[in-house]
Amino acid sequence: EFIQGPCPENQFTVVESKFLEISSTLLGLNELVNVDEQSNEHLSKAIEQGIGQIYLEPWQIVRLKHKTSIALVSLLEGRDNPQIIYRMMRTLNMEVLKDGIILTFRKFERLYGKESDDPQKLRTVDDAFGHDELDVEDLEDTKTRSVVESIVETGFHLFFLFNYFIMSDKEDLEPEIYEQLMQIEAELREEEEKQFLKGTLVGQLGQLGLDVFKAGFGMMAGIFQREKNDEPFMIPEKRKEHFKQALSFFFSNSAHIEVIREENLEVIYFITPPHCQFLPKETKRKFNEEVKRDSQKSKVTDLVDRSEEHIEIMIHQQRLNK
């Protein structure tokens, strides 16, 4: 809330502090490994910064990462000051962000994909969101613990950061950071082409069909083997492939819009909830035929007025398809 709105002065103040360095450290902590066993550069930095001196449960680390990801995305609201995103690109560890995307997706897949250990399949993708608000009192139950230790929104936020980074001027960055971002941009463009060939143009309301919904939330089953040793990134070759699969998931289940803020064009990314994939073609056709076209404002107003009805239709269609 300190920087949202946006508040440019507060955004710049936060960026000029040590927040970005601490954020990179926090995102680098691995909640799958006992804090006492983490002998890596991120834990060393955490101890130096006073973070590692306090024991944190895995679910606490996960929630701290989630809050950190929200703050990082909030720093880019408005994007009036190019120095903010430039400083973020230089300071945040790109490999740590990639690992965060992979780990978040891996946890999601194990809870809600075909590799789920829930024999009754009680969990649905509708339950995948909002884990940061769940009660953590009953952590003795293994299933409850696995749920509260998974916040899929964090992966989306990190994915959005990469998209904002590749839209920015990267020419003055250090060669290593520049190459990392160019590689990520190439992978995102490759995924965008794949989605285009499927007829799933990101940013068009309801354009993602049921097949893509199933792909985004289910096709990853079997990619990750369920090992007793739950280390996620042991083989570099597999890590690269896992990152591509995670990108496909987050790409398929997010969208973006362009808005004018104080005469500047701003691209905003957001998560598309599961029910958004179930808007009937007839509903879309009816809206296109009946929408008020007197002006750009009237079209938007009409869409907002009809949105509640459309949401009810989508949720109903989703229930029918279960």
Salt bridges, closest charged atoms under 4 A:
GLU16 OE2 - ARG87 NH1 3.59
GLU21 OE2 - ARG87 NH2 3.24
GLU31 OE1 - LYS65 NZ 2.73
GLU31 OE2 - LYS107 NZ 2.62
GLU41 OE1 - LYS45 NZ 3.89
GLU95 OE1 - ARG239 NH2 2.88
ASP99 OD1 - ARG239 NH2 2.63
ASP117 OD1 - ARG123 NH1 3.84
ASP117 OD2 - ARG226 NH2 3.95
ASP126 OD2 - LYS322 NZ 3.43
ASP132 OD2 - HIS66 NE2 3.57
GLU149 OE2 - ARG145 NH1 3.45
GLU174 OE2 - ARG90 NH2 2.65
GLU185 OE1 - LYS170 NZ 3.68
GLU190 OE2 - LYS194 NZ 3.79
GLU192 OE1 - ARG189 NH1 3.32
ASP230 OD1 - ARG106 NH2 3.38
ASP230 OD1 - ARG110 NH1 2.64
GLU266 OE1 - ARG261 NE 2.60
GLU282 OE2 - ARG285 NH2 2.20
GLU289 OE2 - ARG285 NH1 2.59
GLU290 OE1 - ARG306 NH1 3.49
ASP302 OD1 - ARG306 NE 3.04
